[in-house]
Amino acid sequence: MQQEILSPGPLLTAEDVLARPGWARQPLWQYQRAAIRAARWRIKEWDYYAVLSADQRFGIALTVADLGYVGLVALCYLDFERRCFQQVDSLTPLPLGRFGLTADSQNGRLLHRSRTLQVEIEVDNGRRLLRFAAPGMRAADGTRGLTGEIVLQQPVALESMNIATSWAENRRAFYYNRKLNCLPASGSVSFGGRTLTLDPRRDAGVLDWGRGVWTYQNRWYWSSASGFLDGVPFGFNLGYGFSDRSPASENALIHGDRLHKLGEVHFAYDPADYLKPWRLNDDAGRLELAFRPLLDRHSRVDLGLMKSVQHQVFGHFSGRVVLDDGTPLQLNDFLGFAEDVFNRW
């Protein structure tokens, strides 16, 4: 059963469990880090942005994550023409809330500077300014240095996929997440002797804003795309496997400003070769997509008690989706990504 939340309220009760599990079209839950009773090192907070340009065949992925025992800031340049990526990471031991990740997703400022990476994010009533530089990042032609400034503009009426769920084995572990698709992108990125300019009429980004307390071991599947279909903003958010989704799934289509809710979605792929074609479909016949990968942004860390294996695969989606009113939409080589992630920490 899909439980839609319609009014604002606190995220947690006095007993430190979710007050109202479910989903919403806006971020209606009020998050307070200080209200969480779990140890500080168990609290996870992250902002992730992906901005993709299908016409210019490149993308930027930017991560700022406070995982309690370690902080991660990562900047990734995605080259869809050469089917490769370059990434620079900056690690901070035991940030424990010092990154300054905000309690809401609409306003705030974050600044990170290290020897290898500079990131500044300013959010003012939904307008998101991303500034970044990685002086040592090496391009395919051998030159070094990536810089960029991107503005993501959030339309006032734009709906988003918001979810608050817990784990069946531990109701004090929770996942509060906002997936904000279809943010028109402007600005530019300079790398490899080229300056690439984003056009808000064709390029778009997505925000993955999350706060929570996790259980020790998890595996999740997530897919997202944002762009324009016949001149109209279109995107989707699909995911499962992370937390108890019986109150709500996070599966939705976005067309124009409106979110169209889906039920359960399934990913079919070959875990021995993530670059083989995938298929994604839902349980109600409203989504049937073929996914043709271009590149696998993969990483693996195995320290025994701590392990992370991530495959974020970028490529093109083709197929058919159906809106709430029964209107079918056809996708042809629509740029986005799908991922399979295992974490034990």
N, C-alpha and C positions, 0 to 999 in steps of 0.2 A: 504494500500500500504506500502511495506517495503522499506524505504529509506536508502540505504547503503552509508555510508560516506567513501570516499576513500583517502582523503588527510588531513594532519594536519591543525589545525586552532584554533582560540580562542573559548572558550565555550560560552561566553556571548557577546552580542553587547553593544554598548554605552548606549542603552536604558534598559539594565539589563534584557534582555530576551535571550533565546537560539539562538545562531547564526545559527546552523544547527541541527535541531532535526533529529534523526535517529539512526541507529546502525552501528557498525564497527567491524572488526576482530581484531583490535588493539586499544589501548586507544589513539585516535587521537586528542581528544579535550584537550585544554590547560586550566587547572583549576587554578584560582587565587582567594584565599579567600578575599584578599584585594579589588578585583574588584566587590564584591557583595555589593549592596546597602542596602540590608535588615538589620534589627537590628541584632546584633551579636548573641543574644540568639535564633534567628530563624534558624541559620546555623547549619546543621547537617553533621557531618563527622564521618565515622566509618571504621574500618578494622575488618573483621570477618574471622577466619580460622576454618575449620573443617577437621580433619584428622581421617580417619576411617581404621580399620584393620579388615577385614572380618574373616581371619583365626584365629586371636587371640581374636576376639569378644569383642573389646573395641574401644573407640574413645575419642578424645579430641576436645572440642570446646572452642575457645578463642575469646573473644570480647573486643575491645577497641573502645569506642564510646563517642564522644563529641556531646551531644545533645543541647548545648547552656546553658540551665539553670541547667543541671546536666551532670556529666561525669560518665560513667560506664565502669569498667574493670571487666570482668567475666571469670572465668575458670571453665569448666565443664568436669567431667570424666563420660563417658558413658559406662555402663556395660551391654553389650547385652546378656551375659549369664544369669545374674540375672534379667535382664530387669528393671534396675534402674539407677539412675544417682545421682552424688554428685556435688554440685556447691558452689563456693565461689565468692561473689561479693564485689567490692570496689567502693564506691560512692564518687564523688567529687562535691560540689556545685559550680555552675557558672564557669565552666572551660573556656568558651568563647575563645577557640582556644589555650589554654595553654598546651594541651596535646601533641602538636607537631606532630599531624597527617599530613602526607606529602601531597604536592600538586600533586604528581604523584605516581603511584603504582609500580615503578621499583627500587627506591632507598630510603634510609632513615633509621633513627634509632629512636626508641621509648623506653623509660624507665619509668616504674611505680613501685613505692614501697610504700606499706602501711603495717600496722601491720598484715594483714591477707593474703596479696597477693603480690607477686613480679613477674613482667612480663618484659621481654626484647625482642624486635623484631629488628633485623638487616636485612635490605634488600639492597643487592648490585648487581646491574645489573640482578635482577630477582631471585637470590639465597636468600632464606628466612630462617633465623635462628630464631627459637622460643625457648626462655628459660623461664621457669616458675616454681614457687613454691608456694604451699599453705600449710603452716605448720600445720594448724588446721583442714584440710579436713579429715573427718573420713571415713575410708573404711568400707566395709560390715563386716569385721572381728573385727572391733572395734579399729584397729590401726589408728594412725593419721599421716598425712604428705604425700603430693604429690609433686614430683619433676620431671622435664623432660627437655629434649633438643631435638628438632626436626628440621631437615633440609629439606626444600622443594626445590627441584631443578626444575627450569623452563627451559625446552628445548627452544633453541633460536627460532626455527620455530613455536612454539606452538601458535595457534590462540586462541582467547578468545572472550567472548560475552560482548560487550560494547554497552551501550545505553545512549542516552541523550534525555529526554522527559520532558514536562511540564504539567501543569494542565489546563484543559479547562476553569475552573472558575478563574484561576489566572496564567497568562503566565509568571509572574515573579517568581513563584514557580517552581523549577526544580529538576530533579533527574538525576545525572550523576553517572553511575555505571559500574564497571567491575566485571564480574564473570570469574575467572581464574580456570578452572578445570584441572584435570589430572596432578597434580604436584607430581612426585614420592617422597616418604617420607622415610627418614632414621632417625636414632637416637633411643632414648629409653625413657620410662616413668616408674617411680618407684612409686608404690602405693599398699597398703595392703599387704606388705611383698613380693611383686613380682616386678621384673623388666621385662618389656615387650619391646622387640626390634622390631623396624620397619624395613621392607625389601622393598627397592624401586622397586623390581620386582613384588610385589604383593600389596603394600600399597600406598595410594595416598591421597592428600589433595586438598581442594578448598579454594580460597580466594574470599570473597565478599568485594570489595572495593567501598565505596560509598561516595559521596559528594553532598550536595544540600540544598535547602530551601523548606520545605514542607508546604502543607496546614494543617489546624488544625486537621482534622479527616480523617483517612485513614484505609483501610483494604486491605491486600495483601495476595496472595498465591504464594508460592515458593517451588520448588522441585529441588534437586541437587543430583548427584551421580558422583563419580570418582573412577576408578579402572582399571582393565585389563580384556579384553575379548579375550580369546585365545591368550594371551601374548601381545596383542596390547592395548595401552592406550585407554580407552573408558570412556565417561561420558556424562552427559547432564545437561542443565540448562533450567528450565521451570518456567514461572511465569506470573502473570497478576493481574489486580485490582489496581495497584499503578500507578497513573498519567495517562495521556491521551496517549494510545498506538496506536493511528491511524498512526503516522509516522513509527512505528516499534514495533515489539514484542521483547522480550528477550529470545525467545524459540530457542534452538539449541541442536544439537548432536555434540559431539567431538569424532573423531575416528582417531587414530594416532595423527598427529599434526594439522589436519584440522577441521574447524568448518563447520557443515552442517545446514543451516538455516531452521527453521520451521516457520509456520504461527501461527494461534491461537491454544491454548491448553486449555483443560477444566479438572477440578478436580471434581470427584464425591465421596462424603464421607458422613458419618453420623455425624453432628456437636454435637449430643447428646452423641456420643461414638467414640472418635478419634482412638481407638484401633481396631475398626472394619475395614475390608478390604476397600481400596480405589480403584478407577479406574481413570486412566489418559489417555486421547486420544486427538488427534489433529483434525483439520477440513479438512485435506487432505488425511487421511488414512495412514499416515507415522509413527504414534506412537499409540500403543495400549498396555498399561501396567496395570497390577494388582499389587497393593502395599499391602503387608502384614506387618502391624506394629509390632514392638517389644516393644517399649517404647515411652511414650509421655513426652517430656521435656516441662513442662507447667509452666506458671507463671501468676499471676493476681495481678494488682495494680489498685485500684479504689479510687481516691481522689476527685470524683465529676467532676470538670473541667478537671482533668487529669485522664486518664484511659488507661491501657494497658492490653490486654489479649492475651497471646501467647501460641500456641501449635506447637512445633517443634517435629514432629513424625519421629522416626528412624525405619527402617525396610528393607524389601527385595522387590525388583522389579522383576517381571517376565513378559515376553511378547515379542513383536516384534517391531522393529524400522527399518526405511528405510533411507539409506543415499541419498545424492543428485543424485548419478548416478543410483539409483534404487536398490542398493545392500541391501538385508534384513539382519538384525542381530537379533539373538535370545538371550534374557536375561533370566537367570534362577537364582533366589535368589541373585540378584545383590544388594549390600548394599548401602543405601543412605537415604535420608529424604525428607519429604514433610511437609510444614507448613501453618498454617492459623493464621494470626496476625492482631489484631485490635489495633489501637493507636489513642488516642485523647489527643493531647498536643500542 
